[in-house]
C-alpha cells in the first residue's frame, strides 16, 4: 500500500520533467539567425539582412511563421525589398533537416547608430515559445566633404555614342511607307490603262422594232408548225412581243403575265386595233400553253400576222409623235 502511494506521488514531477526535456530537445533542433552584410554604410547605401531558420521535420509537419515586416524596421531604417523564401537541405546525408532563408534589402538617409531589434519566428503557431534572432547594430555614415576645395558644378550630361541599331526601325518604317506609296501609284496607273484599253462600242444600237420584226420573219421561215411544235411556236411569238414591249414602252413585260401586260397598256395611248390584235395573240398563246388548245392553221397564221401588225402599228404611232413634236417647235 505504501509502495503504490509512493509511485503516485512521483508521477506528476516526472511527467513535467519529461515535457520540459522534450521541449528542450525541440528547441535544440530549431536555429534562427540574422546577419548583416556590413555593420556600417553610407547614407543612401543599400545592404541586406540575411534571415534564416533551420529545423528538423519528422512525421509531424512544421509550419514556420516569419517575422511580420513593414516599410521600416526601426527609426529611419527603410526596407527596400524583401526576397522570396528559399527552402533547402543544408546537409546531404540528412533528409530531415531543412533551412529556410530570406533576404531583406534596407537603407537609411539619416546618419547615426541604429539598433535593429531581434526578429521573431513562430513554429506551429506556438506564441508561448517564440524563436528570436540576435539584435543587430547598424551605423549610417555621412559622406565626407572636403571644405578646403572649391564647390564643383554639376556634371553635364554624358554624350551617348551614335548607334545604327537605334536608327534601323525608323529606316524600316520609312522604306515600308515609300513601298506602299509606290504600290498604290502603280496599281492606279495600271487600272487607268486597262480602262482606256477597253474597246468602245461605237456601233449604233439596233431599234427594238427591227430586231422584233427580224425574229418574226425568222420564225415564219422555220417549220415549227409542220413539226407539230405548236406550243413552242406561240411561245416564240409572245417572247418576241414581250421583248419589244419592254424595250419600246418600258414595261417589265418579260416578268409579267398576259393580263398584267394588258393592264399596263391602259395608261398608254395605243389605238384600239393594235390592242385588239395584241389581246388575240396573248389569249391564244395562253390557251395553247395552259389549256392544251389546238388552234386551226389560220389561227396560227393570224397570231404571227397580228404580231407584225402590232409592231408596225405602234412604230407608226412613234414616228407620228416625233413628227408632231418637231412640227410644234
Buried (B, 14 or more C-beta within 10 A) or exposed (E): EEEEEEEEEEEEEEEEEEEEEEEEEBEEBBBBBBEBEEEEBBEEBEBBBBBBBBBBEEEEEBEBBBBEEEEEBEBBBBBEEBEEEEEEEEEEEEEEBBBBBBBBBBBBEEBEEBEBEBBBBBBEEEEEEBBEBEEBEBBBEEEEEEEEEEEEEEEEEEEEEEEEEEEEEEEEEEEEEEEEEEEEEEEEEEEEEEEEEEEEEEEEEEBBBEBBBEBBEEBEEEEBBEEEBBBBBBBBBBBBBBBBBBBBBEBEBEEBEBEEBBEBBEEEEBEEEBBEBBBBBBBBBBBBBEEEBEBEEEBBEBBBBBBBBBBEBBBEBBEEEEEEEEEEE
